[in-house]
């Protein structure tokens, strides 16, 4: 079995689902076809905890929240890079399809 790459958007959505109150990490991982340890690793990177753990840590220090602000900036930058890469790919695919359409239109004339 080969190494599979997941988009940043997929990882974020999977983490959001797993962090939900009514879902388990194992259940979400199974539904998405992702190894549970992989999903847990993504959640750890994003510092996402289940709702029950988050509510017990609600009285955390302000320095902790400022550190997560830096994390948020890095996540946003990574999302932006992923989006820009995807846009370039889609533009290239669009250009190829335009050329193919013109070619086949000439061929049928």
PDB file as gemmi writes it, atoms N, CA and C in Angstrom:
CRYST1    1.000    1.000    1.000  90.00  90.00  90.00 P 1                      
ATOM      1  N   UNK A   1       0.837  -1.160   0.000  1.00  0.00           N  
ATOM      2  CA  UNK A   1       0.000   0.000   0.000  1.00  0.00           C  
ATOM      3  C   UNK A   1       0.891   1.234   0.000  1.00  0.00           C  
ATOM      4  N   UNK A   2       0.552   2.239  -0.826  1.00  0.00           N  
ATOM      5  CA  UNK A   2       1.368   3.432  -0.958  1.00  0.00           C  
ATOM      6  C   UNK A   2       1.000   4.518   0.031  1.00  0.00           C  
ATOM      7  N   UNK A   3       1.819   5.525   0.038  1.00  0.00           N  
ATOM      8  CA  UNK A   3       1.646   6.693   0.899  1.00  0.00           C  
ATOM      9  C   UNK A   3       0.578   7.581   0.280  1.00  0.00           C  
ATOM     10  N   UNK A   4      -0.397   7.997   1.076  1.00  0.00           N  
ATOM     11  CA  UNK A   4      -1.475   8.829   0.567  1.00  0.00           C  
ATOM     12  C   UNK A   4      -1.350  10.234   1.127  1.00  0.00           C  
ATOM     13  N   UNK A   5      -1.500  11.227   0.268  1.00  0.00           N  
ATOM     14  CA  UNK A   5      -1.437  12.625   0.690  1.00  0.00           C  
ATOM     15  C   UNK A   5      -2.850  13.170   0.772  1.00  0.00           C  
ATOM     16  N   UNK A   6      -3.112  13.928   1.793  1.00  0.00           N  
ATOM     17  CA  UNK A   6      -4.421  14.526   2.000  1.00  0.00           C  
ATOM     18  C   UNK A   6      -4.288  16.038   1.914  1.00  0.00           C  
ATOM     19  N   UNK A   7      -5.295  16.686   1.357  1.00  0.00           N  
ATOM     20  CA  UNK A   7      -5.260  18.137   1.264  1.00  0.00           C  
ATOM     21  C   UNK A   7      -5.453  18.751   2.644  1.00  0.00           C  
ATOM     22  N   UNK A   8      -5.014  19.973   2.774  1.00  0.00           N  
ATOM     23  CA  UNK A   8      -5.147  20.693   4.035  1.00  0.00           C  
ATOM     24  C   UNK A   8      -6.622  20.860   4.396  1.00  0.00           C  
ATOM     25  N   UNK A   9      -7.432  21.112   3.394  1.00  0.00           N  
ATOM     26  CA  UNK A   9      -8.873  21.274   3.632  1.00  0.00           C  
ATOM     27  C   UNK A   9      -9.481  19.975   4.177  1.00  0.00           C  
ATOM     28  N   UNK A  10      -9.090  18.834   3.621  1.00  0.00           N  
ATOM     29  CA  UNK A  10      -9.583  17.547   4.085  1.00  0.00           C  
ATOM     30  C   UNK A  10      -9.174  17.315   5.537  1.00  0.00           C  
ATOM     31  N   UNK A  11      -7.910  17.616   5.852  1.00  0.00           N  
ATOM     32  CA  UNK A  11      -7.422  17.432   7.217  1.00  0.00           C  
ATOM     33  C   UNK A  11      -8.193  18.303   8.200  1.00  0.00           C  
ATOM     34  N   UNK A  12      -8.397  19.567   7.827  1.00  0.00           N  
ATOM     35  CA  UNK A  12      -9.122  20.487   8.705  1.00  0.00           C  
ATOM     36  C   UNK A  12     -10.550  20.013   8.947  1.00  0.00           C  
ATOM     37  N   UNK A  13     -11.216  19.574   7.892  1.00  0.00           N  
ATOM     38  CA  UNK A  13     -12.600  19.117   8.027  1.00  0.00           C  
ATOM     39  C   UNK A  13     -12.665  17.836   8.857  1.00  0.00           C  
ATOM     40  N   UNK A  14     -11.724  16.930   8.651  1.00  0.00           N  
ATOM     41  CA  UNK A  14     -11.691  15.701   9.435  1.00  0.00           C  
ATOM     42  C   UNK A  14     -11.486  16.012  10.916  1.00  0.00           C  
ATOM     43  N   UNK A  15     -10.602  16.951  11.215  1.00  0.00           N  
ATOM     44  CA  UNK A  15     -10.353  17.340  12.612  1.00  0.00           C  
ATOM     45  C   UNK A  15     -11.583  17.994  13.215  1.00  0.00           C  
ATOM     46  N   UNK A  16     -12.254  18.824  12.431  1.00  0.00           N  
ATOM     47  CA  UNK A  16     -13.464  19.481  12.921  1.00  0.00           C  
ATOM     48  C   UNK A  16     -14.533  18.445  13.266  1.00  0.00           C  
ATOM     49  N   UNK A  17     -14.688  17.450  12.398  1.00  0.00           N  
ATOM     50  CA  UNK A  17     -15.666  16.389  12.665  1.00  0.00           C  
ATOM     51  C   UNK A  17     -15.297  15.599  13.925  1.00  0.00           C  
ATOM     52  N   UNK A  18     -14.027  15.254  14.040  1.00  0.00           N  
ATOM     53  CA  UNK A  18     -13.584  14.438  15.178  1.00  0.00           C  
ATOM     54  C   UNK A  18     -13.664  15.209  16.491  1.00  0.00           C  
ATOM     55  N   UNK A  19     -13.545  16.522  16.432  1.00  0.00           N  
ATOM     56  CA  UNK A  19     -13.604  17.330  17.645  1.00  0.00           C  
ATOM     57  C   UNK A  19     -15.040  17.570  18.106  1.00  0.00           C  
ATOM     58  N   UNK A  20     -16.011  17.167  17.289  1.00  0.00           N  
ATOM     59  CA  UNK A  20     -17.412  17.348  17.646  1.00  0.00           C  
ATOM     60  C   UNK A  20     -17.803  16.550  18.876  1.00  0.00           C  
ATOM     61  N   UNK A  21     -18.846  17.009  19.542  1.00  0.00           N  
ATOM     62  CA  UNK A  21     -19.287  16.394  20.794  1.00  0.00           C  
ATOM     63  C   UNK A  21     -19.811  14.977  20.574  1.00  0.00           C  
ATOM     64  N   UNK A  22     -20.582  14.767  19.529  1.00  0.00           N  
ATOM     65  CA  UNK A  22     -21.256  13.485  19.335  1.00  0.00           C  
ATOM     66  C   UNK A  22     -20.466  12.495  18.478  1.00  0.00           C  
ATOM     67  N   UNK A  23     -19.206  12.776  18.168  1.00  0.00           N  
ATOM     68  CA  UNK A  23     -18.414  11.895  17.309  1.00  0.00           C  
ATOM     69  C   UNK A  23     -17.161  11.430  18.045  1.00  0.00           C  
ATOM     70  N   UNK A  24     -16.711  10.243  17.713  1.00  0.00           N  
ATOM     71  CA  UNK A  24     -15.448   9.750  18.254  1.00  0.00           C  
ATOM     72  C   UNK A  24     -14.385   9.835  17.167  1.00  0.00           C  
ATOM     73  N   UNK A  25     -13.149   9.946  17.585  1.00  0.00           N  
ATOM     74  CA  UNK A  25     -12.047  10.006  16.629  1.00  0.00           C  
ATOM     75  C   UNK A  25     -12.000   8.730  15.801  1.00  0.00           C  
ATOM     76  N   UNK A  26     -12.182   7.594  16.457  1.00  0.00           N  
ATOM     77  CA  UNK A  26     -12.148   6.315  15.750  1.00  0.00           C  
ATOM     78  C   UNK A  26     -13.281   6.227  14.725  1.00  0.00           C  
ATOM     79  N   UNK A  27     -14.468   6.691  15.097  1.00  0.00           N  
ATOM     80  CA  UNK A  27     -15.606   6.636  14.188  1.00  0.00           C  
ATOM     81  C   UNK A  27     -15.403   7.514  12.964  1.00  0.00           C  
ATOM     82  N   UNK A  28     -14.912   8.723  13.172  1.00  0.00           N  
ATOM     83  CA  UNK A  28     -14.666   9.641  12.052  1.00  0.00           C  
ATOM     84  C   UNK A  28     -13.570   9.081  11.153  1.00  0.00           C  
ATOM     85  N   UNK A  29     -12.507   8.582  11.757  1.00  0.00           N  
ATOM     86  CA  UNK A  29     -11.414   8.010  10.974  1.00  0.00           C  
ATOM     87  C   UNK A  29     -11.910   6.846  10.119  1.00  0.00           C  
ATOM     88  N   UNK A  30     -12.743   5.996  10.695  1.00  0.00           N  
ATOM     89  CA  UNK A  30     -13.292   4.858   9.965  1.00  0.00           C  
ATOM     90  C   UNK A  30     -14.168   5.326   8.803  1.00  0.00           C  
ATOM     91  N   UNK A  31     -15.032   6.322   9.057  1.00  0.00           N  
ATOM     92  CA  UNK A  31     -15.917   6.830   8.011  1.00  0.00           C  
ATOM     93  C   UNK A  31     -15.140   7.437   6.842  1.00  0.00           C  
ATOM     94  N   UNK A  32     -14.045   8.127   7.168  1.00  0.00           N  
ATOM     95  CA  UNK A  32     -13.273   8.803   6.132  1.00  0.00           C  
ATOM     96  C   UNK A  32     -12.207   7.907   5.488  1.00  0.00           C  
ATOM     97  N   UNK A  33     -12.006   6.733   6.052  1.00  0.00           N  
ATOM     98  CA  UNK A  33     -10.998   5.834   5.506  1.00  0.00           C  
ATOM     99  C   UNK A  33      -9.576   6.284   5.809  1.00  0.00           C  
ATOM    100  N   UNK A  34      -9.411   6.928   6.951  1.00  0.00           N  
ATOM    101  CA  UNK A  34      -8.113   7.435   7.376  1.00  0.00           C  
ATOM    102  C   UNK A  34      -7.693   6.651   8.610  1.00  0.00           C  
ATOM    103  N   UNK A  35      -6.432   6.285   8.724  1.00  0.00           N  
ATOM    104  CA  UNK A  35      -5.995   5.615   9.957  1.00  0.00           C  
ATOM    105  C   UNK A  35      -6.246   6.515  11.177  1.00  0.00           C  
ATOM    106  N   UNK A  36      -6.723   5.913  12.249  1.00  0.00           N  
ATOM    107  CA  UNK A  36      -7.059   6.680  13.450  1.00  0.00           C  
ATOM    108  C   UNK A  36      -5.858   7.451  13.984  1.00  0.00           C  
ATOM    109  N   UNK A  37      -4.689   6.848  13.961  1.00  0.00           N  
ATOM    110  CA  UNK A  37      -3.493   7.527  14.472  1.00  0.00           C  
ATOM    111  C   UNK A  37      -3.136   8.737  13.607  1.00  0.00           C  
ATOM    112  N   UNK A  38      -3.419   8.657  12.324  1.00  0.00           N  
ATOM    113  CA  UNK A  38      -3.176   9.789  11.435  1.00  0.00           C  
ATOM    114  C   UNK A  38      -4.090  10.944  11.809  1.00  0.00           C  
ATOM    115  N   UNK A  39      -5.365  10.642  12.026  1.00  0.00           N  
ATOM    116  CA  UNK A  39      -6.319  11.675  12.415  1.00  0.00           C  
ATOM    117  C   UNK A  39      -5.943  12.287  13.762  1.00  0.00           C  
ATOM    118  N   UNK A  40      -5.530  11.449  14.703  1.00  0.00           N  
ATOM    119  CA  UNK A  40      -5.110  11.964  16.011  1.00  0.00           C  
ATOM    120  C   UNK A  40      -3.885  12.880  15.870  1.00  0.00           C  
ATOM    121  N   UNK A  41      -2.991  12.530  14.967  1.00  0.00           N  
ATOM    122  CA  UNK A  41      -1.810  13.355  14.726  1.00  0.00           C  
ATOM    123  C   UNK A  41      -2.210  14.720  14.165  1.00  0.00           C  
ATOM    124  N   UNK A  42      -3.148  14.726  13.217  1.00  0.00           N  
ATOM    125  CA  UNK A  42      -3.633  15.992  12.663  1.00  0.00           C  
ATOM    126  C   UNK A  42      -4.265  16.846  13.754  1.00  0.00           C  
ATOM    127  N   UNK A  43      -5.037  16.206  14.631  1.00  0.00           N  
ATOM    128  CA  UNK A  43      -5.694  16.942  15.708  1.00  0.00           C  
ATOM    129  C   UNK A  43      -4.664  17.511  16.676  1.00  0.00           C  
ATOM    130  N   UNK A  44      -3.628  16.749  16.943  1.00  0.00           N  
ATOM    131  CA  UNK A  44      -2.579  17.215  17.846  1.00  0.00           C  
ATOM    132  C   UNK A  44      -1.866  18.422  17.239  1.00  0.00           C  
ATOM    133  N   UNK A  45      -1.593  18.378  15.934  1.00  0.00           N  
ATOM    134  CA  UNK A  45      -0.945  19.493  15.255  1.00  0.00           C  
ATOM    135  C   UNK A  45      -1.793  20.761  15.345  1.00  0.00           C  
ATOM    136  N   UNK A  46      -3.094  20.597  15.272  1.00  0.00           N  
ATOM    137  CA  UNK A  46      -4.012  21.743  15.310  1.00  0.00           C  
ATOM    138  C   UNK A  46      -4.460  22.079  16.730  1.00  0.00           C  
ATOM    139  N   UNK A  47      -3.940  21.320  17.682  1.00  0.00           N  
ATOM    140  CA  UNK A  47      -4.278  21.506  19.099  1.00  0.00           C  
ATOM    141  C   UNK A  47      -5.783  21.466  19.323  1.00  0.00           C  
ATOM    142  N   UNK A  48      -6.446  20.529  18.634  1.00  0.00           N  
ATOM    143  CA  UNK A  48      -7.879  20.333  18.808  1.00  0.00           C  
ATOM    144  C   UNK A  48      -8.106  19.232  19.834  1.00  0.00           C  
ATOM    145  N   UNK A  49      -8.949  19.523  20.780  1.00  0.00           N  
ATOM    146  CA  UNK A  49      -9.276  18.554  21.813  1.00  0.00           C  
ATOM    147  C   UNK A  49     -10.771  18.329  21.810  1.00  0.00           C  
ATOM    148  N   UNK A  50     -11.232  17.177  22.272  1.00  0.00           N  
ATOM    149  CA  UNK A  50     -12.673  16.963  22.388  1.00  0.00           C  
ATOM    150  C   UNK A  50     -13.316  18.035  23.256  1.00  0.00           C  
ATOM    151  N   UNK A  51     -14.578  18.317  23.033  1.00  0.00           N  
ATOM    152  CA  UNK A  51     -15.309  19.372  23.730  1.00  0.00           C  
ATOM    153  C   UNK A  51     -15.204  19.232  25.242  1.00  0.00           C  
ATOM    154  N   UNK A  52     -15.287  18.028  25.760  1.00  0.00           N  
ATOM    155  CA  UNK A  52     -15.232  17.830  27.209  1.00  0.00           C  
ATOM    156  C   UNK A  52     -13.891  18.279  27.784  1.00  0.00           C  
ATOM    157  N   UNK A  53     -12.806  18.029  27.060  1.00  0.00           N  
ATOM    158  CA  UNK A  53     -11.490  18.435  27.529  1.00  0.00           C  
ATOM    159  C   UNK A  53     -11.339  19.945  27.389  1.00  0.00           C  
ATOM    160  N   UNK A  54     -11.855  20.511  26.291  1.00  0.00           N  
ATOM    161  CA  UNK A  54     -11.772  21.951  26.079  1.00  0.00           C  
ATOM    162  C   UNK A  54     -12.504  22.724  27.160  1.00  0.00           C  
ATOM    163  N   UNK A  55     -13.688  22.256  27.546  1.00  0.00           N  
ATOM    164  CA  UNK A  55     -14.462  22.986  28.551  1.00  0.00           C  
ATOM    165  C   UNK A  55     -13.779  22.945  29.913  1.00  0.00           C  
ATOM    166  N   UNK A  56     -13.065  21.869  30.211  1.00  0.00           N  
ATOM    167  CA  UNK A  56     -12.364  21.798  31.495  1.00  0.00           C  
ATOM    168  C   UNK A  56     -11.135  22.691  31.509  1.00  0.00           C  
ATOM    169  N   UNK A  57     -10.633  23.084  30.329  1.00  0.00           N  
ATOM    170  CA  UNK A  57      -9.472  23.949  30.243  1.00  0.00           C  
ATOM    171  C   UNK A  57      -9.861  25.389  29.919  1.00  0.00           C  
ATOM    172  N   UNK A  58     -11.132  25.738  30.062  1.00  0.00           N  
ATOM    173  CA  UNK A  58     -11.613  27.068  29.691  1.00  0.00           C  
ATOM    174  C   UNK A  58     -10.969  28.168  30.505  1.00  0.00           C  
ATOM    175  N   UNK A  59     -10.472  27.866  31.689  1.00  0.00           N  
ATOM    176  CA  UNK A  59      -9.856  28.876  32.540  1.00  0.00           C  
ATOM    177  C   UNK A  59      -8.349  28.958  32.334  1.00  0.00           C  
ATOM    178  N   UNK A  60      -7.862  28.660  31.113  1.00  0.00           N  
ATOM    179  CA  UNK A  60      -6.432  28.683  30.822  1.00  0.00           C  
ATOM    180  C   UNK A  60      -5.881  30.087  30.819  1.00  0.00           C  
ATOM    181  N   UNK A  61      -4.571  30.200  30.783  1.00  0.00           N  
ATOM    182  CA  UNK A  61      -3.918  31.509  30.845  1.00  0.00           C  
ATOM    183  C   UNK A  61      -3.989  32.208  29.498  1.00  0.00           C  
ATOM    184  N   UNK A  62      -3.807  33.519  29.497  1.00  0.00           N  
ATOM    185  CA  UNK A  62      -3.858  34.294  28.262  1.00  0.00           C  
ATOM    186  C   UNK A  62      -2.630  34.034  27.397  1.00  0.00           C  
ATOM    187  N   UNK A  63      -1.490  33.677  28.017  1.00  0.00           N  
ATOM    188  CA  UNK A  63      -0.294  33.391  27.224  1.00  0.00           C  
ATOM    189  C   UNK A  63      -0.514  32.151  26.367  1.00  0.00           C  
ATOM    190  N   UNK A  64      -1.324  31.219  26.871  1.00  0.00           N  
ATOM    191  CA  UNK A  64      -1.635  30.020  26.101  1.00  0.00           C  
ATOM    192  C   UNK A  64      -2.434  30.385  24.855  1.00  0.00           C  
ATOM    193  N   UNK A  65      -3.390  31.310  24.993  1.00  0.00           N  
ATOM    194  CA  UNK A  65      -4.199  31.701  23.845  1.00  0.00           C  
ATOM    195  C   UNK A  65      -3.383  32.500  22.839  1.00  0.00           C  
ATOM    196  N   UNK A  66      -2.403  33.285  23.297  1.00  0.00           N  
ATOM    197  CA  UNK A  66      -1.570  34.033  22.359  1.00  0.00           C  
ATOM    198  C   UNK A  66      -0.667  33.080  21.576  1.00  0.00           C  
ATOM    199  N   UNK A  67      -0.221  32.005  22.191  1.00  0.00           N  
ATOM    200  CA  UNK A  67       0.588  31.016  21.478  1.00  0.00           C  
ATOM    201  C   UNK A  67      -0.238  30.332  20.404  1.00  0.00           C  
ATOM    202  N   UNK A  68      -1.505  30.071  20.684  1.00  0.00           N  
ATOM    203  CA  UNK A  68      -2.355  29.447  19.674  1.00  0.00           C  
ATOM    204  C   UNK A  68      -2.659  30.422  18.554  1.00  0.00           C  
ATOM    205  N   UNK A  69      -2.560  31.743  18.810  1.00  0.00           N  
ATOM    206  CA  UNK A  69      -2.738  32.734  17.759  1.00  0.00           C  
ATOM    207  C   UNK A  69      -1.660  32.600  16.699  1.00  0.00           C  
ATOM    208  N   UNK A  70      -0.420  32.337  17.120  1.00  0.00           N  
ATOM    209  CA  UNK A  70       0.665  32.106  16.168  1.00  0.00           C  
ATOM    210  C   UNK A  70       0.401  30.847  15.363  1.00  0.00           C  
ATOM    211  N   UNK A  71      -0.120  29.843  16.024  1.00  0.00           N  
ATOM    212  CA  UNK A  71      -0.470  28.595  15.353  1.00  0.00           C  
ATOM    213  C   UNK A  71      -1.532  28.864  14.291  1.00  0.00           C  
ATOM    214  N   UNK A  72      -2.512  29.699  14.628  1.00  0.00           N  
ATOM    215  CA  UNK A  72      -3.577  30.017  13.684  1.00  0.00           C  
ATOM    216  C   UNK A  72      -3.024  30.710  12.448  1.00  0.00           C  
ATOM    217  N   UNK A  73      -2.068  31.606  12.610  1.00  0.00           N  
ATOM    218  CA  UNK A  73      -1.465  32.298  11.474  1.00  0.00           C  
ATOM    219  C   UNK A  73      -0.771  31.298  10.566  1.00  0.00           C  
ATOM    220  N   UNK A  74      -0.049  30.354  11.154  1.00  0.00           N  
ATOM    221  CA  UNK A  74       0.627  29.337  10.352  1.00  0.00           C  
ATOM    222  C   UNK A  74      -0.359  28.461   9.611  1.00  0.00           C  
ATOM    223  N   UNK A  75      -1.476  28.137  10.254  1.00  0.00           N  
ATOM    224  CA  UNK A  75      -2.505  27.332   9.600  1.00  0.00           C  
ATOM    225  C   UNK A  75      -3.111  28.103   8.437  1.00  0.00           C  
ATOM    226  N   UNK A  76      -3.371  29.382   8.637  1.00  0.00           N  
ATOM    227  CA  UNK A  76      -3.943  30.211   7.572  1.00  0.00           C  
ATOM    228  C   UNK A  76      -2.966  30.319   6.408  1.00  0.00           C  
ATOM    229  N   UNK A  77      -1.682  30.511   6.714  1.00  0.00           N  
ATOM    230  CA  UNK A  77      -0.675  30.592   5.649  1.00  0.00           C  
ATOM    231  C   UNK A  77      -0.601  29.282   4.876  1.00  0.00           C  
ATOM    232  N   UNK A  78      -0.671  28.165   5.574  1.00  0.00           N  
ATOM    233  CA  UNK A  78      -0.628  26.866   4.904  1.00  0.00           C  
ATOM    234  C   UNK A  78      -1.860  26.677   4.030  1.00  0.00           C  
ATOM    235  N   UNK A  79      -3.022  27.104   4.525  1.00  0.00           N  
ATOM    236  CA  UNK A  79      -4.248  27.014   3.721  1.00  0.00           C  
ATOM    237  C   UNK A  79      -4.136  27.868   2.471  1.00  0.00           C  
ATOM    238  N   UNK A  80      -3.566  29.054   2.614  1.00  0.00           N  
ATOM    239  CA  UNK A  80      -3.399  29.948   1.479  1.00  0.00           C  
ATOM    240  C   UNK A  80      -2.488  29.325   0.428  1.00  0.00           C  
ATOM    241  N   UNK A  81      -1.363  28.752   0.871  1.00  0.00           N  
ATOM    242  CA  UNK A  81      -0.463  28.084  -0.075  1.00  0.00           C  
ATOM    243  C   UNK A  81      -1.173  26.937  -0.784  1.00  0.00           C  
ATOM    244  N   UNK A  82      -1.938  26.155  -0.035  1.00  0.00           N  
ATOM    245  CA  UNK A  82      -2.679  25.037  -0.626  1.00  0.00           C  
ATOM    246  C   UNK A  82      -3.701  25.548  -1.642  1.00  0.00           C  
ATOM    247  N   UNK A  83      -4.399  26.628  -1.304  1.00  0.00           N  
ATOM    248  CA  UNK A  83      -5.403  27.196  -2.208  1.00  0.00           C  
ATOM    249  C   UNK A  83      -4.748  27.733  -3.477  1.00  0.00           C  
ATOM    250  N   UNK A  84      -3.625  28.417  -3.329  1.00  0.00           N  
ATOM    251  CA  UNK A  84      -2.919  28.942  -4.498  1.00  0.00           C  
ATOM    252  C   UNK A  84      -2.425  27.821  -5.403  1.00  0.00           C  
ATOM    253  N   UNK A  85      -1.926  26.742  -4.799  1.00  0.00           N  
ATOM    254  CA  UNK A  85      -1.479  25.590  -5.592  1.00  0.00           C  
ATOM    255  C   UNK A  85      -2.651  24.988  -6.359  1.00  0.00           C  
ATOM    256  N   UNK A  86      -3.789  24.873  -5.681  1.00  0.00           N  
ATOM    257  CA  UNK A  86      -4.980  24.298  -6.306  1.00  0.00           C  
ATOM    258  C   UNK A  86      -5.497  25.196  -7.438  1.00  0.00           C  
ATOM    259  N   UNK A  87      -5.429  26.493  -7.243  1.00  0.00           N  
ATOM    260  CA  UNK A  87      -5.859  27.424  -8.291  1.00  0.00           C  
ATOM    261  C   UNK A  87      -4.984  27.273  -9.525  1.00  0.00           C  
ATOM    262  N   UNK A  88      -3.663  27.206  -9.324  1.00  0.00           N  
ATOM    263  CA  UNK A  88      -2.758  27.018 -10.465  1.00  0.00           C  
ATOM    264  C   UNK A  88      -3.078  25.727 -11.208  1.00  0.00           C  
ATOM    265  N   UNK A  89      -3.337  24.666 -10.461  1.00  0.00           N  
ATOM    266  CA  UNK A  89      -3.658  23.375 -11.076  1.00  0.00           C  
ATOM    267  C   UNK A  89      -4.954  23.469 -11.868  1.00  0.00           C  
ATOM    268  N   UNK A  90      -5.979  24.082 -11.303  1.00  0.00           N  
ATOM    269  CA  UNK A  90      -7.261  24.205 -11.995  1.00  0.00           C  
ATOM    270  C   UNK A  90      -7.164  25.091 -13.234  1.00  0.00           C  
ATOM    271  N   UNK A  91      -6.377  26.160 -13.155  1.00  0.00           N  
ATOM    272  CA  UNK A  91      -6.190  27.015 -14.320  1.00  0.00           C  
ATOM    273  C   UNK A  91      -5.499  26.260 -15.446  1.00  0.00           C  
ATOM    274  N   UNK A  92      -4.514  25.433 -15.100  1.00  0.00           N  
ATOM    275  CA  UNK A  92      -3.818  24.645 -16.094  1.00  0.00           C  
ATOM    276  C   UNK A  92      -4.788  23.641 -16.737  1.00  0.00           C  
ATOM    277  N   UNK A  93      -5.593  22.982 -15.918  1.00  0.00           N  
ATOM    278  CA  UNK A  93      -6.569  22.026 -16.444  1.00  0.00           C  
ATOM    279  C   UNK A  93      -7.576  22.726 -17.352  1.00  0.00           C  
ATOM    280  N   UNK A  94      -8.014  23.927 -16.948  1.00  0.00           N  
ATOM    281  CA  UNK A  94      -8.962  24.688 -17.768  1.00  0.00           C  
ATOM    282  C   UNK A  94      -8.355  25.016 -19.121  1.00  0.00           C  
ATOM    283  N   UNK A  95      -7.099  25.451 -19.144  1.00  0.00           N  
ATOM    284  CA  UNK A  95      -6.433  25.795 -20.399  1.00  0.00           C  
ATOM    285  C   UNK A  95      -6.308  24.577 -21.304  1.00  0.00           C  
ATOM    286  N   UNK A  96      -5.996  23.439 -20.722  1.00  0.00           N  
ATOM    287  CA  UNK A  96      -5.897  22.205 -21.512  1.00  0.00           C  
ATOM    288  C   UNK A  96      -7.254  21.850 -22.104  1.00  0.00           C  
ATOM    289  N   UNK A  97      -8.304  21.969 -21.312  1.00  0.00           N  
ATOM    290  CA  UNK A  97      -9.647  21.666 -21.819  1.00  0.00           C  
ATOM    291  C   UNK A  97     -10.076  22.627 -22.918  1.00  0.00           C  
ATOM    292  N   UNK A  98      -9.701  23.907 -22.802  1.00  0.00           N  
ATOM    293  CA  UNK A  98     -10.016  24.873 -23.859  1.00  0.00           C  
ATOM    294  C   UNK A  98      -9.351  24.472 -25.164  1.00  0.00           C  
ATOM    295  N   UNK A  99      -8.070  24.099 -25.074  1.00  0.00           N  
ATOM    296  CA  UNK A  99      -7.332  23.693 -26.271  1.00  0.00           C  
ATOM    297  C   UNK A  99      -7.918  22.423 -26.874  1.00  0.00           C  
ATOM    298  N   UNK A 100      -8.296  21.486 -26.023  1.00  0.00           N  
ATOM    299  CA  UNK A 100      -8.878  20.233 -26.520  1.00  0.00           C  
ATOM    300  C   UNK A 100     -10.225  20.496 -27.194  1.00  0.00           C  
ATOM    301  N   UNK A 101     -11.024  21.384 -26.617  1.00  0.00           N  
ATOM    302  CA  UNK A 101     -12.320  21.722 -27.197  1.00  0.00           C  
ATOM    303  C   UNK A 101     -12.133  22.357 -28.568  1.00  0.00           C  
ATOM    304  N   UNK A 102     -11.191  23.284 -28.687  1.00  0.00           N  
ATOM    305  CA  UNK A 102     -10.923  23.932 -29.971  1.00  0.00           C  
ATOM    306  C   UNK A 102     -10.430  22.913 -30.995  1.00  0.00           C  
ATOM    307  N   UNK A 103      -9.571  21.997 -30.551  1.00  0.00           N  
ATOM    308  CA  UNK A 103      -9.054  20.974 -31.465  1.00  0.00           C  
ATOM    309  C   UNK A 103     -10.171  20.097 -32.006  1.00  0.00           C  
ATOM    310  N   UNK A 104     -11.045  19.608 -31.114  1.00  0.00           N  
ATOM    311  CA  UNK A 104     -12.111  18.723 -31.553  1.00  0.00           C  
ATOM    312  C   UNK A 104     -13.184  19.464 -32.340  1.00  0.00           C  
ATOM    313  N   UNK A 105     -13.378  20.735 -32.081  1.00  0.00           N  
ATOM    314  CA  UNK A 105     -14.336  21.525 -32.850  1.00  0.00           C  
ATOM    315  C   UNK A 105     -13.838  21.689 -34.297  1.00  0.00           C  
ATOM    316  N   UNK A 106     -12.531  21.923 -34.474  1.00  0.00           N  
ATOM    317  CA  UNK A 106     -11.956  22.031 -35.808  1.00  0.00           C  
ATOM    318  C   UNK A 106     -12.029  20.689 -36.537  1.00  0.00           C  
ATOM    319  N   UNK A 107     -11.797  19.625 -35.798  1.00  0.00           N  
ATOM    320  CA  UNK A 107     -11.783  18.294 -36.389  1.00  0.00           C  
ATOM    321  C   UNK A 107     -13.159  17.883 -36.910  1.00  0.00           C  
ATOM    322  N   UNK A 108     -14.221  18.307 -36.235  1.00  0.00           N  
ATOM    323  CA  UNK A 108     -15.572  17.939 -36.652  1.00  0.00           C  
ATOM    324  C   UNK A 108     -16.099  18.821 -37.761  1.00  0.00           C  
ATOM    325  N   UNK A 109     -15.472  19.962 -37.989  1.00  0.00           N  
ATOM    326  CA  UNK A 109     -15.936  20.884 -39.042  1.00  0.00           C  
ATOM    327  C   UNK A 109     -15.562  20.418 -40.410  1.00  0.00           C  
TER     328      UNK A 109                                                      
END                                                                             
